[in-house]
Amino acid sequence: MNRDDARMQAALGQIARALVAHPDQVEVRVVDGRRATRFEIRCAPEDRGQVIGKEGMTIRSLRILSAISAHRHHRRFEVEVPG
């Protein structure tokens, strides 16, 4: 994992922990793929809705932030909340 990945992982974790009721259960995993680096935000099942947001607005915002960072570093990032 390079420095850009570590920074994005930390930023996503910090934002997700601020949103949920159980911040100690938030974990951001980095999965390196051929085409993109995927960040999986794992949290307590009852907190998934907070991370996803109403009509997906929160997760969409996190994806936009990661896309901006990825573009600046000529990379591709994906953000997911696995079920």
Secondary structure, DSSP 8 states (H G I E B T S, - for coil): --HHHHHHHHHHHHHHHHHSS-GGG-EEEEEE-SS-EEEEEE--GGGHHHHH-GGGHHHHHHHHHHHHHHHHTT--EEEE---
